[in-house]
Amino acid sequence: MSFTDPTDLDADALSRAIHAREISCREVMQAYLARIHRLNPRFNAIVSLAPDDALLHQADERDAELARGASLGWLHGIPQAIKDTGQAAGFPTTYGCSLLKDAVATRDGLMATRMKAAGCIVIAKTNMPEFGLGSHTFNELFGATGNAWDPAVSAGGSSGGAAVALAQRLLPVADGSDFMGSLRNPAAWNHVFGLRPSQGRVPFWPAADTWVDQLGTEGPMARSVRDLGRLLAIQAGHDPRVPLSIAEAPGAWQPPQAPAKLRGLRIAWLGDLGGYLPMEPGILPLCEQALQRLAAEGALVEPLAPGFDPAIVWKAWRVWRHALVAPKVARLLAQPGARERIKPEALWEHDEAQRLSCQDFMQASARRSAFHAQLLELLGRYDLLALPVTQVWPFPVAERWPKTVAGREMDSYHRWMEVTIYASFAGLPALSLPAGFHANGRWPMGLQLLGRPQGEAALLGVAAAYEVLAAELLARRPPEPGNGGP
């Protein structure tokens, strides 16, 4: 293998180079730390970075293991930063909240445990919005994360730090989590792949509740489909402490890259749900162009009315979101002066929840069940459902959230993200594909494909075919400061 900079390699190629002893784990760590020190001050994607000497010592230990003929796995010696929602021993778990700045984890969460078991070296955390609320990565503790392609605009969120670190090659792969598009939106806005797995595919632990709080899920983000599937295989799998986690043994999920398999694939293009969802100009045509790549190889793409009432779905969604977010905020509100230090969007979620009754929640749950059945009916006729990943282009980083979209007023901080709720509410897997760029050439956009329940393998197969068809688009790299970039 010939290369000059290990940060240019995707994770699979880097893993093969490490295991072939073509490059040492120390050299990999040195290269990534040098890049982080050079670029992260501009983008602010990586937070709570461990000292260089401690990380290099761990890299030396990984090299010694290889010298003895031992490998921990695919991520052996590969640097990784855990999203700040997850616990990693010795690092703060802040959720982007200043009230938690000193909350240093004494043990690993399940995500860090599984990734360490595969050999990774946890070097830091990745930045996120406070409590993960809103698809815009900024908080009072660490500040804002700028988009990998244009730091003047939003990186998306809540896994914005992870997406930017991945796109700017501060990490080879990245973990994230997705409640309301938090893996998909930043992937779309930073020109990488993001996969929200099926409900239960990637269990979260530790958790205060393991029965009801199932709208959010952790998952993988990568620059290639192969890396996406391999990282998912590490993250996925049943854990007895998480009773609703999927018991199916996680496979490698490495589909053949065969565009010919697209022939006959049925894709329902839901677009803007018949005009219900406001979309900024240029987004729908760009996503349709991405679908045409699949259609050119035999996929059957059919525009389709949604078959459900999106206004009813949104109303039920809000009840669930209030109910699930509120307890997380309430745990901190007991601290003196906490209300003055918590972002207003989080306080709004908490305060709205105080008006809900058990009957309200059960009615919303019944509506959710009906919606799930409606999507299953659609997926009985089509293999995949397609929607844009976001309704807006990346907006100025100083804005909290878009107040209007295509001339329509947004009545909440997350209404502009409504297009992401359908996979989340139905517990379906959804994959964000890079679709192209704004006319200015600086702002990426993504197409999301929703699959059947537990249909990650099929989604990855289509994504692998798309990767071949869109190779020239996917080869584009964001500019770097000092090299003609911002």
Order of alpha helices (4+ residues) and beta strands (2+ residues): alpha-alpha-beta-alpha-beta-alpha-beta-alpha-beta-alpha-beta-beta-alpha-beta-alpha-beta-alpha-alpha-alpha-alpha-beta-beta-beta-alpha-beta-beta-alpha-alpha
